[in-house]
Amino acid sequence: MPDWHTAIVKTTAPAADGLTDLVLDLQGTPLVGAHQRPGQYVRLRLPGLEPGLFAIASPPEHQGTEWEFLIKDGSVLPDALIRLTPGARVQVTRPEGKGFPLERGRAHDVLLFATGSGISAIRSVIASIRREREAYGRVTLYFGARTPGAFAYWDELHEWEAGGIRVVRTVSQPGASGWQGLTGYVQAHLGEVPVQNAVAFLCGQSEMVQGVIAALQARGMPRSDLSLNF
């Protein structure tokens, strides 16, 4: 059984359609500095509700006292978390999962793939890379959302681009939104991206993950160079 610790809600804020940013304060708990690798996740729970798994959206910090999460609404625990106000208490476990092997990306091109709320784990990778951007080759994020309003961290996407990270956005269901960008699934927009000196990190819907893995392997990328965060 996992050990549970009490964190305090610092802020909640809308992140995109159906998504909310949740920041927890860990001060005074053994969780300070426990986040070791981007892509790791924790269990959150509230009284009377079944716990759930949530990826940490902020980067690892040696003495980090705050963790950010991207909460997708539509089920019991996430909906309850979204309704919390600053000062509320949330039970949290230590980080789990292998995370992404960021060290394998050093001196290589890095291909990042995310759909929907899966961007939370990839955001942690991007923040870590930006701290020492010169240690990596070309970095490209392929980011898919169902609708134009469902892109979390929209303002940050421009910051990432300004920091030398290419962002490829695609919408699977643009409808009558007037969206002028790419449409369809992430794996349909790889173009002629080179894979000879690249590693890939993926997080999101199973269909996207399997499609991207198949496409990259068909181009000659070894399966050992493709990583999930669990």
C-alpha positions in Angstrom: 0.0 0.0 0.0 1.3 3.5 -0.8 2.1 6.0 1.9 -0.2 9.0 1.7 0.8 12.6 2.5 -1.2 15.7 2.8 -0.7 18.5 0.3 -2.5 21.8 0.2 -4.2 23.3 -2.9 -2.4 26.5 -3.9 -4.4 27.4 -7.0 -6.8 26.0 -9.6 -7.3 27.7 -13.0 -8.8 26.8 -16.3 -6.2 25.4 -18.7 -8.3 24.6 -21.8 -11.7 23.3 -22.7 -12.4 20.5 -20.2 -8.9 20.9 -18.5 -7.9 22.6 -15.3 -4.5 23.4 -13.9 -4.1 22.3 -10.3 -1.1 23.4 -8.1 -0.4 21.6 -4.9 1.9 22.9 -2.1 4.1 20.1 -0.6 5.8 22.1 2.1 6.4 20.2 5.3 6.0 16.8 3.7 8.5 14.1 2.7 7.4 14.7 -0.9 9.7 17.8 -1.2 12.3 16.9 -3.9 10.8 13.5 -4.5 10.0 14.1 -8.1 13.1 12.7 -9.9 12.2 12.3 -13.6 9.9 14.1 -16.0 6.9 12.0 -16.8 6.5 10.5 -13.4 3.0 10.4 -11.9 1.4 10.2 -8.4 -1.9 9.0 -6.9 -4.3 11.7 -5.6 -7.3 11.0 -3.4 -10.0 12.8 -1.5 -12.1 11.5 1.4 -14.7 8.9 0.2 -13.4 8.7 -3.4 -11.3 6.2 -5.1 -7.7 7.5 -5.8 -6.5 8.2 -9.4 -3.2 8.5 -11.2 -2.1 11.9 -12.4 1.2 12.9 -14.2 3.2 15.7 -12.7 3.2 18.6 -15.2 6.0 20.6 -13.6 9.7 19.6 -14.0 11.7 17.9 -11.2 13.1 20.3 -8.7 15.8 19.3 -6.1 13.9 21.1 -3.4 10.7 21.6 -5.2 7.7 22.4 -2.9 5.0 22.6 -5.6 3.7 20.1 -8.1 1.4 21.1 -11.0 -1.2 18.8 -12.6 -3.5 19.0 -15.6 -6.9 17.7 -14.6 -9.3 16.4 -17.2 -13.0 16.7 -16.2 -15.7 14.2 -16.7 -15.2 11.6 -13.9 -15.8 11.6 -10.2 -12.4 12.3 -8.7 -11.2 14.9 -11.3 -14.5 16.8 -11.0 -14.0 16.9 -7.2 -10.4 18.1 -7.5 -11.4 20.8 -10.0 -14.0 22.2 -7.4 -11.4 22.5 -4.6 -10.4 26.0 -3.4 -7.1 27.2 -2.1 -6.3 25.8 1.3 -8.1 22.5 0.6 -6.3 19.3 1.5 -5.4 16.5 -1.0 -3.8 13.2 -0.2 -0.8 12.5 -2.4 1.7 9.6 -2.8 5.3 9.6 -3.8 6.0 9.8 -7.5 5.8 6.5 -9.4 6.8 5.2 -12.8 10.1 5.3 -14.7 9.4 8.6 -16.3 11.2 9.6 -19.5 15.0 8.9 -19.8 15.9 12.4 -20.6 19.6 11.6 -20.5 19.2 9.6 -23.6 18.2 12.7 -25.5 21.4 14.6 -24.8 23.3 15.3 -28.0 20.4 13.8 -30.0 17.3 15.2 -31.7 14.2 14.8 -29.5 10.7 14.0 -30.9 7.9 14.6 -28.4 4.3 13.4 -29.0 1.3 14.3 -26.9 -2.5 14.3 -27.2 -5.0 15.9 -24.9 -4.1 15.8 -21.2 -1.1 13.7 -22.1 0.7 17.1 -22.7 1.2 17.3 -18.9 3.9 14.7 -18.8 5.6 16.1 -21.9 5.4 19.6 -20.5 7.7 18.4 -17.7 10.1 17.1 -20.3 10.1 20.4 -22.2 10.7 22.5 -19.0 13.7 20.2 -18.2 15.1 20.5 -21.7 14.8 24.3 -21.7 17.0 24.6 -18.6 20.0 23.4 -20.8 18.7 23.7 -24.3 22.2 23.6 -25.8 22.7 20.0 -24.6 20.1 18.7 -27.1 19.7 18.7 -30.9 16.5 19.6 -32.7 13.5 19.3 -30.4 10.0 19.0 -32.0 6.7 18.6 -30.2 3.8 17.1 -32.1 0.7 18.1 -30.1 -2.8 16.9 -31.0 -6.1 18.1 -29.5 -9.7 17.3 -30.3 -10.7 21.0 -30.9 -8.8 24.3 -31.1 -10.0 25.2 -27.6 -8.6 22.0 -26.1 -4.9 22.9 -26.3 -3.6 23.2 -22.8 -0.7 25.6 -22.2 -1.5 27.6 -25.3 0.4 30.6 -24.2 3.4 28.5 -23.3 3.5 27.0 -26.7 4.7 30.3 -28.0 7.4 30.5 -25.3 8.6 27.0 -26.2 8.9 28.0 -29.9 10.8 31.1 -28.9 13.1 28.9 -26.9 14.0 26.7 -29.9 11.4 24.0 -29.7 9.4 23.4 -32.9 5.7 22.9 -32.1 3.4 21.1 -34.6 -0.3 21.5 -33.7 -3.1 19.4 -35.2 -6.8 19.3 -34.5 -8.8 16.1 -35.0 -12.3 17.6 -34.9 -12.1 21.3 -36.0 -15.8 21.5 -36.9 -16.9 25.0 -37.7 -14.3 26.6 -35.5 -12.5 28.3 -38.3 -9.2 26.5 -37.4 -6.7 27.2 -40.2 -3.9 24.8 -39.0 -3.3 21.2 -39.5 -6.1 18.7 -39.0 -6.3 15.0 -38.4 -4.2 12.7 -36.1 -0.7 13.4 -34.9 0.9 10.5 -36.7 -0.3 11.9 -40.0 2.0 14.9 -39.8 5.4 13.5 -39.3 6.4 14.6 -42.8 10.0 13.7 -43.5 11.3 14.1 -40.0 14.7 12.4 -39.7 15.0 9.7 -37.1 18.7 8.6 -37.5 19.9 10.6 -34.5 16.7 10.9 -32.6 14.9 9.6 -29.6 11.1 9.9 -29.1 9.0 10.4 -26.0 5.2 9.7 -26.2 2.2 10.3 -23.9 -1.5 10.3 -24.9 -4.2 8.2 -26.3 -3.3 4.6 -27.1 -4.2 5.0 -30.8 -1.8 7.9 -31.2 1.0 6.1 -29.4 0.7 2.9 -31.4 0.4 4.9 -34.7 3.5 7.0 -34.0 5.5 4.0 -32.9 4.6 2.1 -36.0 5.4 5.1 -38.2 8.8 5.8 -36.6 9.8 2.1 -36.6 8.9 2.0 -40.3 11.4 4.8 -40.8 14.1 2.8 -39.0 13.9 4.0 -35.5 14.7 1.2 -33.0 11.9 0.4 -30.5 14.5 1.0 -27.8 14.7 4.7 -28.8 11.0 5.2 -28.2 9.9 5.8 -24.6 6.6 5.9 -22.7 6.5 7.3 -19.1 5.2 4.1 -17.4 
